[in-house]
Amino acid sequence: MNLLSILPIYLYGSSVLKKKAKPVTKLTDKHISQIMNMFDTMHHAQGIGLAANQVGSLERIIVVDVSEVEGYEDVKPMALINPEIVGRDGSATMEEGCLSIPDVRDEVERAEGILVRYHDTNFELQEIEAHELLARVIMHEVYHINGVLFLDHLSAAKRKLHKEQLDNIKQGEIEVSYPVISNVKELA
């Protein structure tokens, strides 16, 4: 991992996290480089998923790597371009966190299984079925590129419990082991 490839992660309160990303219409070397940098950034931050808007890019790209999680060692890291959830099955509640919202975790109900259509890094259309943790991570990241945070799935009462932590994150008053950008209202 090249430290120059580590991108800063935008924190809660930054407007880019609430914007809907635009589809990638043609895959370029810039996109491939961005995907590689997103993987490096995610691994450096010890995450298992990352959306392009978390690193300041409003393009529909997510990366996922659950291969370090017990039971998922055989799941290869994935870059999903223009991912779309086209099917859902079941329901499960599980605790989630987010690299853009450090140290805030809460239970979120999501589908237990999904069917996802996306373009791979050759810009070929693919479909995969994902279940349990893999499905949850993909859904979390797809919601990200739609401008929706996991906090948006919580009740007002639950969000209120996190208010002090969220206010601190907005102000950049948070200690993490990865580079961050806080409270950016608009991207240039």
C-alpha positions, 0 to 999 in steps of 0.5 A, spaced: 500 500 500 502 506 497 501 512 503 500 517 497 494 512 495 490 513 501 485 518 500 482 522 506 475 520 508 469 525 508 466 525 515 459 526 517 456 533 516 460 534 509 454 535 504 458 530 499 455 525 503 448 527 502 448 527 495 446 522 490 452 520 485 452 520 478 452 514 474 459 512 470 458 512 463 465 510 460 470 507 464 477 510 464 484 510 467 482 515 472 476 511 475 481 504 475 486 509 479 480 511 483 478 504 485 485 502 487 486 508 491 479 507 494 481 499 496 487 502 499 484 507 503 478 502 506 484 497 508 488 503 511 482 505 515 480 498 517 473 498 513 470 493 509 466 497 504 467 504 502 463 509 497 466 514 492 462 520 495 466 518 502 472 520 498 469 526 495 467 523 488 460 523 486 460 517 482 457 511 483 462 506 485 463 502 491 468 497 493 467 492 498 472 487 502 469 482 507 475 477 506 478 478 513 471 477 516 471 470 519 466 465 514 468 470 508 475 468 507 473 466 500 469 472 498 474 476 493 474 484 494 469 487 489 469 494 485 462 495 483 460 500 478 453 503 478 451 498 482 443 497 483 439 493 488 434 489 483 432 484 488 431 483 496 429 477 500 428 477 508 430 481 513 435 482 519 437 487 524 445 488 525 449 493 528 453 497 523 458 503 523 461 507 518 468 510 516 465 517 515 461 516 522 467 514 527 465 510 533 458 511 532 454 504 531 447 502 532 442 496 529 439 497 522 434 493 519 436 491 512 434 485 507 438 479 509 439 477 501 440 481 495 441 481 488 445 486 485 446 488 478 453 492 476 459 493 472 465 490 473 472 493 472 472 491 465 465 495 465 462 488 463 455 488 466 454 483 472 449 480 477 451 477 484 446 474 489 449 476 496 447 474 503 448 476 510 454 481 511 456 481 504 449 483 502 449 488 508 455 492 506 453 492 499 446 495 501 450 500 506 455 502 500 449 503 495 445 507 500 451 512 501 452 513 493 444 515 494 446 520 499 443 516 505 447 514 511 445 508 516 443 514 521 437 515 516 435 508 518 434 510 525 428 512 529 429 520 531 430 517 538 436 513 537 439 519 533 438 523 539 442 518 543 448 519 538 447 527 538 453 529 542 458 524 538 455 527 531 456 534 533 463 532 535 464 529 528 461 535 525 466 539 528 472 534 527 473 533 534 474 526 533 481 521 533 481 516 528 487 513 525 486 515 518 486 522 514 479 525 514 476 531 512 470 534 516 464 539 515 465 541 508 459 544 505 460 544 498 465 541 493 469 545 488 
